[in-house]
């Protein structure tokens, strides 16, 4: 683990982070005395140009003049950091623009590992290392500190497969899987696979990922816009050799982060610089607009390789960057990645060396067919030429450079080796500093979103650029410290290229899938098909009609004697009581032309009172009313009082309600069969010097409907679904006059108490506390609607807001 020491860099040191081979002074020291130049790539055939060659003393200056273009100042780095941070935050808000192209893609990984993951897993890596594919067998022990080295095999992807049909690529991957598994002596039944697919993708789940665009030299047809997990599953099925299920898809940065073993701080950032470059980090889910979640965290893939703000990137792009981009498979795209990724660093070095040779500075002014051929210098070549790990033996380093250049058909002079190392160092240093600016933007985002003055965090690093170029990490560390001083960062190298991390994600995904299957099996009896729903609807409709006719029915259809919804002209001060659970509310409602103002207080109903005598219960209610009046300065005033009594009652008038039976945990004696308004009035009489005018009794569904009716005159239905299970439906409709046999020739809403409706009670009781109650409630509603005339049905279709509903917790 590499940890940044919290030392201060002096301003003059900020641009002097690169030391040249052999202990020479920093390259940028030489550049500071040279003005910027615009270099033009020279046309010419391979060979030597002896005319106009510079004298030996001019060679170093011409190299420095050329490499001046690769210098990135502290100010430019800060501008890149700020611009990238702005693009990240814009994308998180769902406002990404093509100009920034930083996608900030959710990965559906919700937490870092907790160390208990265990099992055997197959990991397939595609895109992390360029033109190769890796298959791993990973065993997770489930115990922190214990691990087994994964078995792996790497396969080279032929160029025709990288550029051919997508089916050919995935068939090749399935063939490699089978070849790898054939050689293993393990039990290979029911294999669980994690897919590391390191290209920009839009994920909609842990095992659903749609490719947005190819990068890193791939351009297979028929894949962009398609789910790569399904393409892999189809290829495995066509192969037919093994039973393999793909449980998770992630990119290499997520695998790197998940496989990190935390040190001094939590490992919540993954950074990969390999063929391309990218980072991921754990973001607060509430900040990710596309998720619409307010709790927890989610891993975000930044996809910073596509960052392309010309305002800040333009000044740091060289003529060599433009030449590389023109000859790439995706001109104009991934401009940021093309300055950092290992796929491009060797090509940048080749372009610079070819330019200097054509200028007569290197190789005696001679080129070679290999030097002028795209892709002839690779990342590994740059690593060997730039390597300065043995300063005590500079001749050995120079000998390696000579050998590599001679393999390219070049004639290497006495000073050429050192000048070539200058070129490699300049290209790599710029890449490290640009990568540091991007990482500093991510760290600043984390520090700001978590509101921490000093963010302490670990960054997992992976990729061949880190592995082959130790100086890359050193420059990266110091530049991050310069750009993000408010972050205390530890860098932890990936042990196995992220394969173990992919296996951990797969373990979690497999466990979640098993839980989902178990849940689906247990909930299967609760899933009603259309025919079952229609049968319940028909039975409920029949019971409602019988109840309306006064016939024996499980639905009572009790009239409430409320004959109209509010018209908005109501005015005055009123007291309201609300009894229907373990808490009892007293409210003062003031209705004026300016609106409704409500003052209320909640009082508890102790269990011994709710289950004691009726007299004790109603005395408690009156005590609460008196206490409320005193607190509100209403003592001695006789205000109209309405009683919301949310238990089954047979009403004989607006102020007469006979309790049929207690529910909701109440069992007070001597109340069932009695008029609860009379019981309340008797309790008022027992309390001296108290005057209360009880004018109406309703249940809570009527109160709900009337409250909404005050705001919207179209509201003619009240619906309540509470935890206990019953749903009480109250309706008022002109077209029901001929059905109301209990109240001839009069209008009154009917509460349909359907708790006693056999099968419905169990199912609704289970569903009532769900966030979306509409999976079950429409049955009761539809049963009611079929009792109404088509005109009312049409009104409901035109004005769905005519349903007043609320969810209660009693």
Order of alpha helices (4+ residues) and beta strands (2+ residues): beta-alpha-alpha-alpha-beta-beta-beta-beta-alpha-alpha-beta-beta-beta-alpha-beta-alpha-beta-beta-beta-alpha-alpha-alpha-alpha-alpha-alpha-beta-alpha-alpha-beta-alpha-alpha-beta-beta-beta-beta-alpha-alpha-beta-beta-beta-alpha-beta-alpha-beta-beta-beta-alpha-alpha-alpha-beta
